[in-house]
Amino acid sequence: MNYFVHGVTKTGGKLHAREIGEYWNFDEAVAVARQRIDDFLYREYQRSVWHGVTPQKLLMLYKQAGEAILIVPKVHSATFVPQFDHLEYAAAKCKEICASPAAPPKTTPAKA
């Protein structure tokens, strides 16, 4: 069964959805969804790490500015459809990211 991956954002009080892609199976769709969430979280972590970001703050950033990732089957049927909870995944990933030690920021040597 094919699955669509959609990204939903909220801008100016309105929801905007876009199709990220169509995938042959649920596992491929989940891998893409996780990668989208990971990219956002790692980017925000790098921006915020030196300000004392916690897993809770990172998750709040995702909820406020990240893309809600939805996976839907191409053909709707009465059979069981696996689920992907983007918030559950993001919360676990925030804990994982914040638990790892951060590297110090790169500095450029001063020119004489």
N, C-alpha and C positions, 0 to 999 in steps of 0.2 A: 504494500500500500504506500502511496506517495504522501508526503507531508509538506505543508507550507510552513515557513517560519516567517512571522511578522514581528516588526518592531513598532511599539506604540509609545509615543511621547506626548507630553502635555505642554502646550505653548500658549500663553495668553489665555488660559482657562479652557482651551479647546484641545480635544484629543486628535492626534494625527497618527495614522497607521500607514505603514509601508511594508511592502513585501521584500523580505531579505532574500528568499530563494525557495526553490522546491527541491525536495530531497527524496531519494528512493525509499528510505526506511526511517524509522523513528530514531535509531541510534545516530544516524548521520545528522538528522535535524537537531538532536540534543547536543551533539558535538559543536555544531555551529552556534547554537544558542549559548552554550557555556563559553565559547570563545568570545562572543560579543560582550558578555557580562564581564569576563576576565579582563578584556581590553579596557573597558571603562574603569573597573576597580583598580587595576594596576596604575593606570594613568592618574586617577584621582589620588591614589595612595602616594605616588611619587610627588605630586604637587603639595600634599598635605603632611607628609611624614615628619617634617621638621617643626610642625606646629602641634605635635602631640596627638595625632589621629588615633582614635580607638576603633574597634570593630563596629561599635554602635554609631559613631560619627560617619564612618565610611559607608555603612548601610543607609544612613539617613541621606547622604549625598546621592547614593544610587536611587533611592526612592524619589528624591526631588528632581534629579537631572538625568538619570539614566533612562535607558530604553527598556520598557517592559517587553519581554520576549514571549510571544505566544506561538505554540506549535499546534497546528490544526490539520486533521486529515483532509486529503483532497476529496475523497468520497465519504460522505457521512453515511454511516450505517448503524444498525442496532447492535453490532458486535462491540466488544470491549476495545476501548481506545486508551493507550497508555497516556499518562499525564506528566507534564514537566512544570514544576512550580519554580518560577524564576526568583521569587523572593526567598524561598527556602534555600535554593542554591546560592544566591548572593550572600545571604547571612552566613552560611558555612564558609564561603570563600573569603569573606571579610575577616573572619576569625583566623583563617589560615594565613592570609596575607599579613595581618597585623602581628601575628605570633612570630614571624620570621624577623631576624635582625636586619635592620636597614643599613645599607652602605652609606658612608658619609658623602655629602654632596661633592661633586667634582669642582675643583677650583682651577682657575687659569693662573699660571705663574705671572707675577707682576713684571712688567717690562721696565728695564732700567733706562 
